[in-house]
């Protein structure tokens, strides 16, 4: 099983990192007019709130206004990049993600978000550079998240050793990083180290409910270990809990041997 179905850790909290993950990006230099800068911040905050409410047109209006007030405010570039990405305008999204890193080159949040964007675009080597810049920021509040996404990105690039190192660093910082545990379970399975794969899966399962990918991996691990009953239990859960999933329709799941 490959990492084709592994997803970047990019929930709403991450997508709106200025408020919820703490980008803490600085402006790109001295703000001559503090009132203009405060207006930019206020409109950026409003734009985020409207995005969370699904009012994307109003959010865009507020964010464009924020850019007019202070075009050197890095956080507004990050937030409007998220909005452009959400509406499918990837070209504008990339422009603003990049601009945020230019204005705040040491910001963990700005570099991390651009890394996520680049990885989703399959620009893996570039993405890794930005993840490392994020990790290098001593004030960045979520380095474990950057390590996890770096690991996922390296997995997608086929660089298993680098991915494993990133996942392990993520776990050192956050032992409850479920995505890193799943990533390591997958890597150990691919290396035919099924006992360690099972150990990582058990830790993963203690933290969150398994989806189709995890149930399939659990089934495959137990099958390789010769635990037929456990493998069949995973397969049954996959059929029962996710009957419409692609994994549930795989021959070994939908038509298990007796």
N, C-alpha and C positions, 0 to 999 in steps of 0.2 A: 504493500500500500504506500503510495507516495503522499507528498504534502499538497496535492492539487486542491484539496478542499479546505486547507488550513487558512483561516482568515486573520486579517490584521485586527489587533485589539483596538477597535475604534468605535466605541459606543458613543452615545450622545455626550457623555461627560468629557470624552476626549475631543470630540469634534468641536465642542465649545470650550476650548481649553483656557481661554483668557479668564473666564469666570470660575470654572469648575475644576481645572487642573492647575491653575496658577502659572501662566506663562511668565508673568512678571517681566515682560519685555520693556526695555527702556525706549524712549524716543530717540530719534537718530541725531540728536544734538541739542543745543540750547533752544528752548521754546521762548521766542521773544514775547509772545503775547499769551500770558497765562490764562486769560479768559477764553481765548480761542482753543487752547489745549483742553481746558475743562469742558468746553462745549463739545469737542471731539470725543472726549471720554464719555460724556453723558449720552451722546447719540450712539456711541458704540454699545454701551450698556443696553440702551433701548432696542437697538438692532438685535442683540442677542435674545432679549426677552421675546421679541416678536418672532424670531426664528423658532424658539422653543414652543411658541403657541401655534406654529404653522402658518403665520401670517408673513409669508416670504416677500410679498410685494412691499409691504410696509417696512419690513426689515431692510430691504434694499434701499429704500428711500432714506432711512435713518443712517445707514452706513455710508452711502454716497455723500450725505450731508457731513458726516464726521470727517470724511476725507477732504472735503473742501475746507473745513475748519483747521485741520492739521494733517497735511499729506505725509508728514514724517512721523506719525504716531503708528508704531509697529503693530500694536494690538488690533487696530482697525483693519489693517491689511490681512492679518490672520483670520479675523472673523468673516470678512467679506470673501476671502478665499474659500472658506467653508461653505458659504452661501452659494457662490458660483459653482462649486463642485456639486452641491446638492441639486442645482437646477440643470446640471449637465454641461456647463460651460467650462470645460477643463482648461482651455487656453488661458482664460482670465484667472481661473483659480491658480494655475501655476505662476502666473505673473505676480499675483499678490502674495502667495506663499514665499516666493523668492524675494520679493521686496521686503517682506517682514524680516527675513534673515539678513538682508543688507543693512537694514536700519538697526537691527539688534543682533549683531553677529555672534554674540556670546549667550544669547537667550536659549535656555534649554527647551522651553516650550515652542518657540518659533522654529528652531532647528528640528525638533522632534516631529512637529506636524508636517514640515516639508518632507522629511524622510518618509513618513507614512504615505504621503501623496506620491512620491517618486517610486516607492516600492509597489504601490498599486498599479503604477504605469509600467512596471517591469524594468525600471531603471535601477537595478539592484546595487550596483557599485556606487552610484551617486547617493542612493538612499543610505547606504552604510556610512558614508562620510558624514552625513547630517545627523544620524543617530549618535555617532561618536562625539560630535560637537555638543549634542544635547547632554550626553553623559558627562562631558568635561565641565559643564556648568556646575560649580559647587553649590549654587543656590537653587538648582532645579529640584523640585519637590518629589518627582516621581521617576528617578533613574531606573528603577526596576522595570517600569513600563517601557522605557526606551530599550533596555536590554532585551525584553521579551519581543518587542516588535522587530528589533535587529535580528533576533534569532529566527523569527518567522520569515523575515526577508531573506536571510541567508539560506534558509531551507528551500524557499522558492527558487533561489539561484543555484541550488544543487550543492551548496557548500556545507556539507553535513557537520564537519568538525567545527567550523566557525559557529554554526547554529547551536551545536551542543554547548560550546563554551559560553555563548551569550545566554542561553537558557539557565545554565548553572549559575552564572553571575546574578541573573534575575532572582533566582531562588535564594541566593545568599542574602540579598537585600529584602526579599519578601517571600518567605517560605510558603505562603498561601497563593502564589501566582499560579492559578489553575492552568492558564494557557501554556506556561513554561513546563509544568508537569506533564501536560498532554504532549507537548512537543518532544520532551525527553522520552516519554513512553513510546512515541512513534519512532524516534531515532534508534532506541534500543531494539525495538522490533525489527527495524530495517537491518540492524547489525546482527540479527539472530540471537540477541541476548534476551531471551524471553522471560527469564526470571526477574531481571531488572526492569524490563518493560512492564511486567505485572505489578511490581512494587510501585512504579510511578503511576500506573493506572489506578491502583488502590488509593494512593494519596489524592489523585485527581478526583476520584469518585467521592471521597470524603468531604470535598469542598463544594461540589455542585452536581446538579442532575445531569446525567449523560444525555447527549444528543445522538443523532444517527451516526456521526463519525466515531464518537467515543464507543458506542455500543458495538459497532463493527470492529473497531480495533480490539476491544475487550474480547470479542468472540474469536478473533484471529489469534490473539495471544494464547487464550486457553486451548484452542485447537492445536497450536504448535506444541504446547506443553502436554498434550495428550489427555486433557481434562474434557472429555466429550460432554458430560452432563453440564458443566459450567458453560461450555461453548454453546450448547443448545439453549441454555437459559438466556444468554445474551441475544441469540438469534430470535427467540420468542419475544423478548422485550422489544427488539427492533421492529418485528412485524406488528406487534400489538400497539406500541406507543407511537410509531411513525410509519403507518402502513402506506402512506403516499410518497415516502422518501425514495430517492434513487437507491440507497443502500438496501432497503427492504426488498427491492426487486432483483437484487443480485441472485444468480442461480443458487449459490450455496446457502442463501438465507431463505429465499422463497420456496425452494424445493430441497430441503435438507435430506441427506441420506438417513435412512433409518438405522 
